[in-house]
Amino acid sequence: MRTPYQGAEDGYRGYGTMSGQAVQEALVTAYHGGLQVLAHCNGDAAAEQFLQAVAAVEREFPDFRGLRPVMIHAQLLGLDQMEAVKRTGVLPSFFVAHVYRWGEVHIRNFGLARAQHISPARAALEQGIPFTFHQDTPVLPPDMLGTVWCAVNRLMESGAVLGADQRIPVEDALRAVTVHAAYQYFEEARRGSLRPGKAADLVLLDADPLAVGPDALRRVRVLETVKAGETIYRA
């Protein structure tokens, strides 16, 4: 973390696992191998370290951004860091279900002001930054509709809202787990949206997520899953 945990008398901020130089060297190795980088960054200091390393590598190898580096979790990515995210072309993948499952824990650990901006999807949306969502399974089951509900409502288990200003519209939340998810993995020409010539990978739902109310999103159920044109699941 860039600032200490709430009430940490010793100034504890967590700890990193790699030096800045080691991160940069890893990025250069990935660049020469044509490998996409997915970096686990939970705290805002870790996010800053990654962003600085990416920026340094891009100055030397401008086409590095074409490898679409991903920041996994980006949990406490600061609103002031969004400009650097956009400039470097880093894609945040938010574990937005943290708001519901561990929102109260974040408030205790970091204070309300910082906790309100965990998984800042709205800030990314306003900057035109493509982002995705994930559940970090097996931490949570892979429930994308539940995650869409979290991003749209930002309710904690207590029922209180955490960071109302970071709520996003349903359509943008759905785009994060379809169009942007395909883009994150260089699959946008084959999947992520329904177009002639793309893979017939889709789900049939029992209700239209764009028509039901925001709170009803987590009650939408998958009726059928189609993979490459073949039904592989039916409720």
SULHUMO-V75019 format. One record per pair of residues at least 4 apart in sequence whose C-alpha atoms are under 6 Angstrom apart, sorted by the first residue. I is the first residue (numbers start at 1). J is the second residue. D is the distance in Angstrom with one decimal. If there is no record, write none. Layout:
# SULHUMO-V75019
i = [I & I]
j = [J & J]
d = [D & D]
This chain:
# SULHUMO-V75019
i = [1 & 1 & 1 & 1 & 2 & 4 & 4 & 4 & 5 & 5 & 5 & 6 & 6 & 6 & 8 & 18 & 24 & 30 & 30 & 36 & 36 & 37 & 38 & 38 & 38 & 39 & 39 & 40 & 41 & 41 & 41 & 41 & 42 & 42 & 42 & 43 & 44 & 44 & 57 & 58 & 58 & 65 & 69 & 70 & 70 & 70 & 71 & 72 & 73 & 73 & 73 & 74 & 75 & 75 & 76 & 85 & 86 & 91 & 92 & 93 & 93 & 93 & 94 & 94 & 95 & 95 & 95 & 96 & 97 & 97 & 98 & 99 & 99 & 100 & 100 & 100 & 103 & 106 & 106 & 107 & 107 & 107 & 110 & 112 & 116 & 116 & 117 & 120 & 121 & 122 & 122 & 124 & 125 & 131 & 132 & 132 & 132 & 135 & 135 & 137 & 145 & 146 & 148 & 149 & 149 & 149 & 150 & 151 & 152 & 152 & 152 & 154 & 154 & 155 & 155 & 155 & 156 & 175 & 176 & 177 & 178 & 179 & 179 & 182 & 182 & 182 & 183 & 183 & 187 & 190 & 190 & 191 & 191 & 199 & 200 & 200 & 201 & 201 & 201 & 202 & 203 & 203 & 204 & 204 & 204 & 205 & 205 & 205 & 206 & 207 & 223 & 223 & 224 & 224 & 225 & 225 & 225 & 226 & 226 & 226]
j = [13 & 43 & 44 & 45 & 45 & 11 & 12 & 13 & 13 & 109 & 110 & 109 & 110 & 111 & 12 & 22 & 53 & 34 & 35 & 67 & 69 & 69 & 69 & 70 & 71 & 71 & 72 & 72 & 46 & 47 & 72 & 74 & 73 & 74 & 75 & 76 & 76 & 77 & 61 & 62 & 64 & 89 & 90 & 90 & 91 & 92 & 92 & 93 & 93 & 94 & 95 & 94 & 118 & 119 & 118 & 90 & 129 & 131 & 131 & 131 & 132 & 133 & 119 & 133 & 133 & 134 & 135 & 119 & 147 & 150 & 102 & 103 & 156 & 155 & 156 & 157 & 156 & 110 & 115 & 111 & 112 & 115 & 114 & 116 & 162 & 163 & 163 & 166 & 166 & 166 & 168 & 129 & 129 & 176 & 176 & 177 & 181 & 140 & 142 & 141 & 218 & 218 & 173 & 153 & 217 & 218 & 154 & 167 & 167 & 168 & 169 & 161 & 162 & 159 & 160 & 161 & 160 & 179 & 180 & 181 & 192 & 192 & 193 & 187 & 188 & 192 & 187 & 188 & 191 & 198 & 199 & 198 & 199 & 228 & 228 & 229 & 226 & 227 & 228 & 226 & 224 & 225 & 222 & 223 & 224 & 221 & 222 & 223 & 221 & 220 & 234 & 235 & 233 & 234 & 231 & 232 & 233 & 230 & 231 & 232]
d = [4.9 & 4.9 & 5.3 & 4.7 & 4.8 & 5.1 & 5.3 & 4.5 & 5.8 & 5.7 & 5.4 & 5.2 & 4.8 & 5.9 & 5.7 & 6.0 & 5.0 & 6.0 & 4.8 & 5.1 & 6.0 & 4.9 & 6.0 & 4.6 & 5.9 & 5.1 & 5.7 & 4.7 & 5.3 & 5.3 & 6.0 & 5.6 & 5.7 & 5.3 & 4.9 & 5.2 & 5.2 & 4.9 & 5.8 & 4.4 & 5.6 & 5.8 & 5.2 & 5.6 & 4.7 & 5.8 & 4.7 & 5.1 & 5.5 & 4.6 & 5.2 & 5.8 & 5.3 & 4.9 & 5.0 & 5.3 & 6.0 & 5.6 & 5.1 & 5.6 & 4.6 & 5.2 & 5.5 & 4.9 & 5.9 & 5.4 & 5.8 & 5.5 & 5.6 & 5.7 & 5.1 & 4.5 & 5.8 & 5.5 & 3.9 & 5.4 & 5.7 & 5.7 & 5.4 & 4.6 & 4.9 & 5.3 & 5.9 & 5.9 & 5.2 & 4.1 & 5.9 & 5.7 & 6.0 & 4.5 & 5.6 & 5.1 & 5.8 & 5.9 & 4.5 & 5.8 & 5.7 & 5.6 & 5.8 & 5.6 & 5.9 & 4.9 & 5.5 & 6.0 & 5.4 & 5.6 & 5.0 & 6.0 & 5.1 & 5.1 & 5.9 & 5.7 & 5.7 & 5.7 & 5.6 & 4.5 & 5.5 & 5.1 & 5.0 & 5.2 & 4.5 & 4.3 & 5.9 & 4.7 & 4.9 & 5.0 & 5.6 & 4.8 & 6.0 & 4.7 & 5.6 & 5.6 & 5.6 & 5.8 & 4.8 & 4.9 & 5.4 & 4.5 & 5.5 & 5.2 & 5.6 & 4.5 & 6.0 & 5.5 & 5.1 & 5.7 & 4.6 & 5.4 & 5.7 & 6.0 & 5.7 & 5.0 & 5.4 & 4.4 & 5.8 & 5.8 & 5.0 & 5.2 & 4.3 & 5.8]
